[in-house]
Amino acid sequence: MKIFEEIESEVQSYARSFPRIFNRAKGEFMWDEDGNEYLDFLAGAGTLNYGHNNPHFKDILLTYIQNDGITHGLDMHTKAKGEFLQTFNDKILKPRKMEYMVQFTGPTGTNAVEAAMKIARNVTGQQNIVTFTNGFHGVSLGSLAATGNSHHRDAAGVSLSGTHRMPYDGYLGEEIDTTEYLDKVLSDSSSGINSPAAVIVETVQGEGGINAASVEWLQNLQRVCRKHGLLLIVDDIQAGCGRTGDYFSFEEAGIEPDIITLSKSLGGYGLPFAVVLMKPELDQWKPGEHNGTFRGNNLAFVTAKAALDHYWSDQTFSNEIKRKGQYISDRLDQIVEQYGEGNFTAKGRGMFRGINCVNGEIAGKITSAAFKKGLIIETSGADDHVVKFLCPLIISDENLKKGIDIVESAVKEVCAKVDEIPEEVQYFQNG
Ligand SMILES: Cc1ncc(COP(=O)(O)O)c(C=O)c1O
């Protein structure tokens, strides 16, 4: 189909990695126009934790539409929104003893991040937000200022301000606890870092290369925030909604963020939806101060509620994610050990995993080889050097094994080709 070349903008990205015309999807599978089947280990960049066209929500959504339920409701009270809020409170917040107000933002992750940073600034009266190396929070200007990646930052066209960058966990080596540095600069009136409003952090950096912060680091980060009066914002847009094993990615660390952003898989069915959760005392918004036409995507409220009812009424789903996450981890450890003479490392948490490659070229070759074998899998990281495993959480054991087998054979193929290159050239390629 030539129309894509004719009039679709050059800004496309995933379409370049997977140049097919897709027209059907179910669970962990997608099919292209020619009927070729692909296992989907990209899952809408973390939006399809419950798979494509999940049968547990589909009929509920179809019935809602059939009955002329509200589709677009601005921020008006609707039955669908009320039922979502009730279920979210009953199944997610209350069992975790979490008391938060829920703000419906525009339906993209970046809009939730913008709102979270505005709240922090307005409530504290401070401008700057501490952000971390390799962090990714979206591409609208406020979120972009918090994002590390220069490819995205360079597109801003204006200077990006209002943030201080700090080293993330592991950035300076495994032995160094970078929260000590944060503590030090916040304690020093001459450090050049003037009382920031907040810290924004991902517990596992997705786009930044599947860097998982340790539980201790997250606890220390909270301690430093409390000590210096900074609000703690956890951006759980990609790591949340079950990806790491618990509903929220920070549960294992036992921390209590002041503000949380959620989007991506929140809507359950891949429908756009984002929220900010804030401690009640922070909810100092004036009516409509942060608005947006699409804050009321009622179709997403319906499927979000269905997802909570079906998957989050007890521990079963969470246990399953942890079991599958362990399987992925074991398999990746084994692949890393077997191939590439130690040039690969495995990383991540739960079902949010990656294989770190020496450079983006190798990672790209692995994902391209995997695609030829019927697996959709992407890279992430500063140089696209991490093969990123993001399969739907509902994937069957059989297909999980099948997908990892494909990656393994792609790694084997790419390593065999690298071995054919003379050693001096390999040395230069690996830097
Ligand atoms: C942690 C995190 N925050 C924010 C965003 C931005 O979300 P969106 O692309 O929906 O604006 C992303 C997107 O990948 C993300 O991973």
The ligand as a Gaussian input file, in Angstrom:
#p B3LYP/6-31G(d) Opt

LIG

0 1
 C        7.461000       5.800000      32.011000
 C        6.755000       6.524000      30.911000
 N        6.212000       7.720000      31.160000
 C        5.574000       8.413000      30.213000
 C        5.436000       7.913000      28.939000
 C        4.726000       8.706000      27.885000
 O        3.510000       8.112000      27.563000
 P        2.791000       8.530000      26.200000
 O        3.623000       7.994000      25.093000
 O        1.441000       7.851000      26.277000
 O        2.696000       9.998000      26.192000
 C        5.985000       6.669000      28.624000
 C        5.888000       6.114000      27.264000
 O        6.547000       5.182000      26.881000
 C        6.668000       5.952000      29.638000
 O        7.227000       4.767000      29.401000

